[in-house]
Amino acid sequence: MITHRRTLLSAAAGLLAAPSVLRAQGAAPWAARYPELVFAIIPSENASGVTERYGPFIEYLSRRLGTKVTLRIANDYAAVIEGQRSGNVHIASYGPSSFARALMTGSQITAFAIETNLDGTKGYYSVFYVKGSSPYQRVEDLRGKNLGLVDPNSTSGNNVPRFALNKMNIVPEQFFGRVVYTGSHENAVIALNQGTVDICANWWNDEQESNLLRMARKGMVKAEDFRIIFKSEQIVNSPMAYLNALPDELKSAIRSAALELATADKRAFDAIYEGKQGPLVAVDNAAYDPIIELNRFVDNLRRRG
């Protein structure tokens, strides 16, 4: 079991603090009220990886908005939810289930951009990995073994896996020897690689992109050492969301900056997606209604279990 710390870790101020040029002259009407905006992201990888991936985007967003934007890297998914619910996080990058959970718990936020795949689709998958050298061919072969999940608010790392296991008539805490929350998708793969768990859940876009392939490109693991034994139905992709309370002009500027990122600052866009995904496109909260229903289903499973 992991401890949920409701705090946000700030990235290196020297790297991400934006210059305050543009604010002095011709400043937008909202600039005096928002001399700094906070952009938070769920912990899909280690903090240094997030900083490298999102640092150029934060610099770009600061330039476009003409105000300082600071990156905050969450200790867990719940920290981002609570940050927006309290109004301390102005913009956030979520997973689908964590965004749905934020709406379910009263956060006054709106999704404005969604990730796309190279073929234009807006979905990804949850998979179960095992070691390639292991004898396991189906989830049912792992009775009594250890399962690695990501975070209670992770879509592909918890909620979809639990939904899938329920369809297999598997209650994780009864079927597996131990269920471990690893804290991030990277940590789940590392736990599997080290033998802490025997099967782990993770996200997978297609044969060209997944968390596993990202880790392999960074030299953390070898992708060929792992094997997929289950793949879910497609899940709606991850959104960015801002606070409803922000001025309309500011929300419009944030939305435009994000949707134009792929062409306005290709370096920043490629730092995030490494050429493996398409541009961000517009989205709204209604796209995540099915994920709210998924969350409620998993909540009911927990209450029953």
C-alpha positions in Angstrom: 0.0 0.0 0.0 1.3 3.5 -0.8 0.8 6.6 1.3 -1.0 9.4 -0.5 0.8 12.6 0.2 -1.3 15.5 -0.9 1.7 17.7 -1.8 3.2 18.9 -5.0 6.9 19.0 -5.7 8.1 21.9 -7.7 10.6 21.4 -10.5 13.9 23.3 -10.6 13.0 27.0 -10.5 16.0 28.0 -12.5 15.0 25.7 -15.4 11.3 26.5 -15.5 10.8 30.0 -14.2 9.7 32.1 -17.1 11.1 35.6 -17.8 8.6 38.3 -17.1 9.1 40.1 -20.4 5.7 40.8 -22.1 4.1 41.6 -18.7 5.5 45.1 -18.4 4.0 46.6 -21.5 0.8 45.6 -23.3 -0.1 43.2 -20.5 -3.4 41.4 -20.8 -6.3 42.6 -18.5 -5.9 39.5 -16.3 -2.1 39.7 -15.9 -2.2 41.7 -12.6 -4.4 39.0 -11.0 -2.3 36.1 -12.2 1.4 37.0 -12.1 2.0 33.3 -11.9 0.1 30.2 -13.2 0.7 26.7 -12.0 0.7 23.8 -14.4 0.5 20.4 -12.7 1.0 16.9 -14.1 0.3 13.4 -12.7 3.5 11.3 -12.0 3.6 9.0 -15.1 7.4 8.9 -14.8 10.2 10.0 -12.5 10.4 13.7 -11.7 13.5 14.4 -13.8 11.8 12.7 -16.8 8.7 14.9 -16.4 10.9 18.1 -16.1 12.8 17.2 -19.3 9.6 16.3 -21.2 7.5 19.3 -20.1 10.1 22.0 -19.5 10.1 23.4 -23.1 6.3 23.4 -23.1 6.2 25.4 -19.8 8.7 27.9 -21.4 6.5 28.1 -24.5 3.3 28.6 -22.5 5.0 31.4 -20.5 6.0 33.2 -23.7 2.5 32.8 -25.2 0.7 34.0 -22.1 3.2 36.7 -21.1 3.2 35.5 -17.5 5.2 33.1 -15.4 4.1 29.5 -15.6 5.5 27.1 -13.0 5.5 23.3 -13.4 4.5 21.2 -10.4 5.0 17.5 -10.4 2.6 15.6 -8.2 3.6 12.9 -5.7 0.4 11.0 -6.7 -2.7 11.5 -8.8 -4.8 12.7 -6.0 -2.5 15.7 -5.4 -3.4 17.1 -8.9 -7.1 16.6 -8.2 -6.9 18.3 -4.9 -4.7 21.1 -6.3 -7.3 22.0 -8.8 -10.2 21.5 -6.4 -8.6 24.0 -4.1 -7.8 26.4 -6.9 -4.0 26.2 -6.3 -3.4 24.5 -9.7 -4.6 26.6 -12.7 -3.9 24.1 -15.5 -3.3 20.4 -15.2 -2.5 17.4 -17.4 -4.6 14.4 -16.3 -5.2 10.8 -17.0 -8.8 10.1 -18.0 -9.8 8.5 -14.6 -8.1 11.2 -12.5 -9.8 13.9 -14.6 -13.2 12.1 -14.1 -12.5 11.8 -10.4 -11.7 15.5 -10.2 -15.2 16.2 -11.7 -16.8 13.7 -9.4 -15.3 15.3 -6.3 -16.4 18.8 -7.2 -13.5 20.4 -9.0 -14.7 23.3 -11.1 -12.6 22.6 -14.2 -13.0 22.1 -17.9 -11.1 19.9 -20.3 -9.9 21.9 -23.3 -7.3 19.7 -25.1 -6.9 16.0 -25.7 -4.0 14.0 -27.0 -4.3 12.3 -30.3 -2.5 9.4 -32.0 -0.7 9.6 -35.3 -3.7 8.2 -37.1 -5.9 10.8 -35.6 -7.7 8.6 -33.1 -8.1 9.7 -29.5 -7.7 6.6 -27.5 -5.2 4.2 -25.9 -5.2 0.9 -24.1 -4.5 -0.8 -20.8 -2.3 -3.9 -20.9 -1.0 -6.5 -18.6 2.7 -7.2 -19.0 4.6 -10.3 -17.8 8.3 -11.0 -18.2 9.0 -12.5 -21.7 10.8 -15.5 -20.1 7.9 -16.3 -17.8 5.5 -19.3 -18.5 2.4 -17.2 -18.1 0.1 -17.0 -21.1 -3.2 -15.7 -19.5 -4.0 -13.7 -16.4 -5.7 -16.8 -15.0 -2.2 -18.5 -14.9 -1.0 -16.1 -12.2 -3.1 -17.2 -9.2 -1.1 -16.5 -6.0 1.4 -14.3 -7.8 1.9 -10.6 -7.2 0.1 -7.9 -9.2 1.5 -4.4 -9.8 -1.0 -1.6 -10.3 -0.1 2.1 -10.7 -2.3 4.4 -8.6 -6.0 4.2 -7.4 -6.8 7.1 -9.8 -5.0 5.7 -12.8 -7.1 4.7 -15.7 -4.9 2.1 -17.5 -3.0 1.4 -14.3 -6.0 0.5 -12.0 -9.5 1.2 -13.1 -9.6 -0.5 -16.5 -7.5 -3.5 -15.1 -10.0 -3.9 -12.2 -12.9 -3.7 -14.7 -11.2 -6.4 -16.9 -10.4 -8.6 -14.0 -14.0 -8.4 -12.8 -15.1 -9.7 -16.2 -12.7 -12.6 -15.7 -14.4 -13.3 -12.3 -11.2 -12.3 -10.6 -11.1 -10.4 -7.3 -7.5 -9.1 -7.3 -7.0 -9.1 -3.5 -8.3 -12.7 -3.3 -6.8 -14.1 -6.5 -3.3 -12.6 -6.3 -0.8 -13.1 -3.5 -0.3 -9.4 -3.2 -1.6 -6.3 -5.0 1.0 -3.5 -5.0 0.5 0.2 -6.0 3.8 1.3 -7.5 3.0 5.0 -7.8 3.8 5.5 -11.5 3.7 3.5 -14.8 7.5 3.5 -14.9 7.7 2.1 -11.4 5.2 -0.7 -12.3 7.5 -1.9 -15.1 10.6 -1.6 -12.9 8.8 -3.7 -10.2 8.1 -6.4 -12.8 11.6 -6.3 -14.1 13.0 -6.7 -10.6 10.7 -9.5 -9.7 8.8 -7.5 -7.0 5.6 -8.3 -9.0 4.9 -11.0 -11.6 2.4 -9.1 -13.7 1.8 -5.3 -14.0 -0.7 -3.0 -15.6 0.4 -0.2 -18.0 -0.5 2.1 -20.8 0.0 1.2 -24.5 -0.9 3.3 -27.6 0.1 1.0 -30.4 3.1 -0.9 -31.6 5.0 2.4 -32.1 4.4 3.9 -28.7 3.9 2.9 -25.0 5.3 3.6 -21.6 7.5 0.5 -22.1 9.0 1.9 -25.4 9.6 5.3 -23.8 11.5 3.5 -21.0 13.4 1.5 -23.5 14.4 4.7 -25.4 15.8 6.0 -22.2 17.8 2.8 -21.6 15.8 1.9 -18.5 14.7 -1.5 -19.7 14.7 -3.7 -22.9 11.2 -3.8 -24.4 11.8 -7.3 -25.7 12.1 -8.6 -22.1 8.3 -8.1 -21.6 5.2 -9.6 -23.1 1.6 -8.5 -23.3 -1.0 -11.1 -22.1 -4.0 -8.8 -22.1 -5.1 -5.7 -23.9 -8.3 -3.7 -23.0 -10.8 -2.0 -25.3 -9.8 1.5 -26.3 -9.9 4.2 -23.6 -10.4 7.9 -24.4 -7.1 9.8 -24.3 -5.7 12.1 -21.6 -6.9 15.7 -21.3 -5.6 19.0 -20.2 -8.0 21.1 -18.0 -8.1 24.6 -16.6 -10.1 26.2 -13.7 -13.5 27.5 -14.7 -12.8 30.6 -12.5 -10.0 31.8 -14.8 -11.0 34.9 -16.9 -12.4 33.9 -20.3 -9.6 35.8 -22.1 -7.0 33.8 -20.2 -8.7 30.5 -20.8 -8.9 31.3 -24.5 -5.2 32.1 -24.6 -4.3 28.9 -22.8 -6.5 26.8 -25.1 -5.1 28.4 -28.3 -1.5 27.9 -27.0 -2.0 24.2 -26.4 -3.9 23.5 -29.6 -1.2 25.3 -31.7 1.7 23.8 -29.8 2.6 21.2 -32.6 3.2 24.0 -35.1 4.0 27.0 -33.0 6.8 25.3 -31.1 7.6 21.9 -32.6 10.6 21.5 -30.3 8.4 21.7 -27.2 5.8 19.4 -28.8 8.4 16.8 -29.7 10.0 17.0 -26.2 6.7 15.7 -24.9 5.6 13.2 -27.5 8.9 12.3 -29.3 7.2 12.2 -32.7 5.0 9.4 -31.6 1.7 11.2 -31.2 -0.4 13.7 -33.2 -1.3 17.3 -32.2 -3.6 18.2 -29.3 -7.2 18.9 -30.4 -10.2 20.4 -28.6 -12.3 18.4 -26.2 -14.9 18.9 -23.6 -16.0 17.3 -20.3 -18.7 15.2 -22.0 -16.0 13.0 -23.6 -15.2 11.7 -20.1 -18.7 10.7 -19.1 -17.9 7.0 -19.8 -14.9 7.3 -17.5 -17.0 8.7 -14.7 -19.2 5.6 -15.1 -16.1 3.4 -15.0 -14.9 5.1 -11.8 -18.3 4.5 -10.2 -18.1 0.8 -11.2 -14.7 0.4 -9.7 -15.9 2.3 -6.6 -18.7 -0.2 -6.2 -16.3 -3.1 -6.6 -14.2 -1.7 -3.8 -17.3 -1.3 -1.5 -18.3 -4.9 -2.3 -14.8 -6.3 -1.9 
